[in-house]
Amino acid sequence: QSYLLCTEGVDCERHYVRDGAVLEKSEFPEVQISSPLTVGATITVSNLPANTKVQWPDFEVTTEADGELSFDASVGGSYSFVFTHPEYICKRMSIDVA
């Protein structure tokens, strides 16, 4: 068993560990959203880092291995997502469907 001793100022929201080193997380990449954002459309969110964990509007959590997700917008409203990845700061995003 091994341990990593960290100095003050390190937290899991802003840092991650790779190969025994504490590294600062980067901003989450800018995601791309397909259009139109209308009821009945299939909406695709792309440019996600591989293996991003996604919390969907119904609070289900999936891992998106291929860098994108799609959903059918069956009703209008705001669809809220949370994207997490070890190397990036958590991103919260809402997609408004008219």
C-alpha positions in Angstrom: 0.0 0.0 0.0 1.3 3.5 -0.8 0.3 7.0 0.2 0.7 10.4 -1.3 1.5 13.2 1.1 0.2 16.5 -0.2 0.9 20.0 1.0 -1.9 22.5 1.8 -4.0 23.8 -1.0 -4.6 20.5 -2.8 -8.2 19.4 -3.3 -10.0 17.0 -5.5 -12.0 19.7 -7.3 -8.9 21.4 -8.7 -6.3 18.6 -8.7 -5.8 15.0 -9.8 -3.0 12.4 -9.4 -1.2 10.8 -12.3 1.9 8.6 -12.0 2.3 9.7 -8.3 2.3 13.4 -9.1 -0.4 15.9 -8.2 -1.4 17.9 -11.2 -3.8 20.9 -11.6 -7.0 20.2 -13.5 -7.6 22.1 -16.8 -10.8 23.8 -17.8 -13.3 21.4 -19.3 -13.1 21.6 -23.2 -15.8 23.6 -25.0 -18.5 21.2 -26.0 -20.4 21.3 -29.3 -24.2 21.1 -29.4 -26.1 20.2 -32.5 -29.1 22.1 -33.7 -32.0 22.7 -33.9 -32.8 22.7 -30.2 -36.5 22.0 -30.7 -39.0 19.5 -29.4 -38.7 16.3 -31.4 -35.1 16.8 -32.4 -32.2 14.4 -31.6 -29.6 16.6 -29.9 -26.0 15.6 -29.8 -23.3 16.9 -27.5 -19.8 16.3 -28.7 -16.2 17.2 -28.0 -16.3 15.4 -24.6 -13.0 13.9 -23.4 -13.1 10.1 -23.8 -14.5 8.4 -20.7 -16.3 11.5 -19.4 -18.9 10.7 -16.7 -22.2 12.3 -17.5 -25.0 13.0 -15.0 -28.2 13.2 -17.1 -31.3 15.3 -16.2 -32.9 12.3 -14.6 -29.7 11.9 -12.4 -28.6 8.7 -14.2 -24.8 8.6 -14.5 -23.1 7.1 -17.6 -19.6 7.0 -19.0 -19.3 8.3 -22.5 -16.3 6.5 -24.0 -16.6 7.9 -27.6 -16.7 11.6 -26.8 -20.3 12.3 -27.5 -23.9 11.7 -26.3 -27.3 12.0 -27.9 -30.8 12.3 -26.6 -34.3 12.8 -28.0 -35.9 16.1 -26.8 -39.4 14.8 -26.4 -40.6 17.8 -24.4 -39.5 21.5 -24.2 -37.6 22.8 -21.3 -34.1 22.9 -19.8 -32.0 19.7 -19.8 -29.3 19.9 -17.2 -26.1 17.9 -17.4 -23.0 17.5 -15.3 -19.7 16.4 -17.0 -16.9 15.1 -14.9 -13.4 13.8 -15.9 -10.4 13.3 -13.7 -8.2 15.7 -15.7 -10.8 18.6 -16.0 -12.8 20.9 -13.7 -16.4 19.7 -13.5 -18.7 21.3 -16.1 -22.4 22.0 -15.5 -24.5 22.8 -18.5 -28.1 23.3 -19.4 -29.6 22.9 -22.9 -32.8 24.8 -23.5 -35.2 23.2 -25.9 -38.1 25.3 -27.3 
